[in-house]
Amino acid sequence: MFINNFDPVAIQIFSIEIRWYSLAYIGGILLGWTLCKKIFISNEDLKDKFDDFISYVIIGIIIGGRLGYILFYNPSYYSNNLIDILKIWQGGMSFHGGLIGVIVASILYSKKNNQNTFEYLDLISIVAPVGIFFGRIANFINSELYGFETNFPWAVKFIKVDNLYRHPTQLYEAFFEGLVLFFILVYFRNKGFMKVPGLISGLFLILYSIFRFMIEFLRVPDEQLGYLFFNLTMGQIISFIFFLAGTYLLLTKYGTKKEL
């Protein structure tokens, strides 16, 4: 068993704090960007435009992630504290909201350049697990999004929370939604799935949603929401919707692949 008493602040210079969570975002974006440019992009025109596209992606992640958290997870609080919407440094980002933001950003950028939106979304889908991995490690350091009490040998006591040993669900998600998902997507990319734009995106939505849905059974639900329909969490409900979207996309695009 392990005791978690990490400091969420990575670097402090006088009154300026740089948190692990911020570094996780920066590291995930930079590494994903590098992997796309060096390995995953074969189209030279797409490679030339990808640098500008990343600016759209960053804006989409920040705006979408913040608005997603506000609308999906805590609308009552922010409706009464409007100024707090801008206080991103205090936490409160939604992965699904960030995903929607990236989708919107990809649509806007691809239409501007008369390109297929899924060419960009497939690339983002392949490297998104890298960012998810770093993000979940940061959640672990922050002692947030933790699991229920357990006596498993790898249980973790989050000192900043209580004295119980709990499932380190952040690490479960880092492993499955990060590492496992990344290698699965790279495998199918190497099997030619990138030849049909949209296949990798559909596969990402399906697999991420399955991993997230299952791990949420071990994770303590958001205090302000608890359990909702059919005793599911908000994360599970949204994941199910994205699973359906991914299934539709994969079936539609796979029919195109069979015709090639």
N, C-alpha and C positions, 0 to 999 in steps of 0.2 A: 504494500500500500504506500501511497505517496502523499505528502503534504504540500499543498500549493499555497505559497505565500509570496508570489512574484509581485514585483512593483510594476504597475502598468506604464510607468514613465521610463522610457529607455534612456533618454538624455535630458538633462536639465542644465541650462545655462542661465544663471541668475534666476529671473522669474519666468523664463521661457521654457516650456515643457514640450518635448517631442515624445509622443506615446508610441508604444509598440503597434497599436492599431493603425496609426497613420503610416508607420513604416511598412506595415503589411500591405496596405493599399498601394503605396508607391512601389514596393518591391514586386508585387504581383503584376502591376501594369508594365513595369520596365522589363521584367523577365518574359511576360507574354508577348510584348512588342518585339523583343529580340528574337524569340523563337519563331515568330511569324516571318520576320524579315530574313532570318538566316536559314530557316528550314522549310517552313510550311507554304510559303508563297512561291509559286513557279511562274506566275504571270507577271511580266515586267511592268506592264501598265498598272496593275494592281499594286505592285510593290512600290512604285513611284508615288501613288496616291495614299498609301497606307499611313504615312507619317501624319498627314493632315487628318485622316480618318480617326486616328487615336485621340485627337483633341475633341472630336465629337463624342467619342466613347467616354472619355473622362467626365465631360459635362453630363452625359446621359446617366452615368453611374451615380454621380453626386446628387443630381436633381431627382432622378427616379428613385434612388435608394432612400433619400430623405422623405420624399412625398409618400413613397410606399409605406414607410414605417408610420408616418402620421396618419394616413388613411386606413391602413389595414390593422394597425396594432394599438394606436392610442389617439383616436380622433377627439374624444371628449376632453382630454387634457389640453391638447394643442388648440382646440377651439376656444378655450378660455385663457390660453397663454400664447397669443399669437407671436410675440417677440421671440419666444423660445424656439420657434421653427427655424430660426437662423442660427441657433447655437449648436451647430453640427459637432463641435469639439466636445460636447457633453455626451455624445453617443446617440444612438437611435437611427440605425440604417437597416433597410430591408433588402435581402438578396433578391427577392422576386420583384420588388420595386425597381432595383437597379437593373435587373434583366429587362424589364419593360422599357426603362430609359435607354438601354443599349439598343433595343429593337427599334425604337423610334429614331434614335440617332443614326442607325444604319440605314433606315428607310430614307431619311432626309438626305444623307450624304450620297447614297447610291443614285437616287433620283437626280440629284444635282449633277452627277457625273455620267448619267445615262448608263449605269451598270446594274447588274443583277444584285439585289439586296442580299440574297443568300450566299453570294460569294464572300461577302464581308461577315455575315453571321456565322458561316461555317468556320471561318478562321477564329473568330472570337470564341466559338463553342469549344474548339480544340484547346485553346489556352486558358479558358475561364477556370478550369479546375486548378490551375496553378495559383490564381488569385484566391480561389476558395480555400485552398490548403493554407496559405499564409493567413487569411482572414480568420479561419477557425483556430489556428495556433494562437493568434492574438486574442480571440475570445477566451481561450484557456488561460492565458496569462492574466487577462482581466477578471477572471473568476466569474464569467457570465455564461448564460445559456448552458448551465450545468444540468446533470441528470438526477434521477431519484437515488435514494439511499440504497446501497448494496454492500455485500460482504465479499465481492469478487476480489481476487488477489491484486488486481490492477486498479482498485477503487482509489479515489482521490479525496482528501479532505481539503476543502476550500476555506482557508482560515478567515477570509474576508466575508464568508457567508455564514457558516456555523461550524459545529464540531462533528458533523456527520461525514461518513465516507460515502461518496457518491460515484455514479457512473460518469466518467469524463467524456460526455457526449460530444464535446467540442473535438476531441481527438478521434472519436469514431467518425465524425463527419469529415475531418481533415483526411482521414485514411480513405474512406469510401467515395466521398464527393470530390476529393482532391486527387490523391494518387491513383486509386483504382480507376476512376472515371477517365483520367487523363490517358492512361495506358490503353484502355479499351478504345477510346476515340482515335488514338494514334494508330492502333491496329487496323481499324476499319478505314481510316484514311489511307493507309498503305495498301488496303485491298481494293482501292479505286472508288471509294464512296464520294470523294471530292469531285469526281467527274460529273456528278449530278448535284448541282447546288441545292441545298436544303436537306439532304440525307443526314449529314453530320449534325445539323441543327436539330432535326427531329430526334435523332438518337440521343443527343445531349439532354433534351427536355425529358425524354422518357426515363433515362437512367438516373439523372439527378433527382427527379421526382420520386422514383422508387426508393433510392437511398435515403432521401430526406424524410419521406413518409414513414419508413420503418424505424429510423433512429429516433424520430419524435416520440415514439411510444416509451422511450427511456428517458426523455428529457422533460424537465419540469416546465409546464406551460407558462406562458406570460401571465404574471400576477394579475394584471388589469383585465385580462380576457378569460383566463381559465379555459375550460373545455366548451366547445360550441356544438354544432350539429353532429348528431350521432357520436357524441363524446369524443370528437376530434378537435385538434388544435387548429388555430388559424393557419399555421404553416402547413399542416396536412391538407386542409381544404384547398388552399391555393396550389399546393403541389399536385393535387388530383386534377385540378383544372389544367395546369400546364402539362400533365401527363396525357390528358385527352388531346390537347393541341399538338403535342409531339407525336402521338400515335397517328393522328390524321395526316400530319405533315410527312411522316415516314412512309405511310402506306401510299400516299399520293405520289411522292417522289420516287419510291421504289418501283412503282409501275413504269415510270419513265426510264429508270435504269435498265429494266428488263427488255425494253424496246431497243436499247443501244446495241 
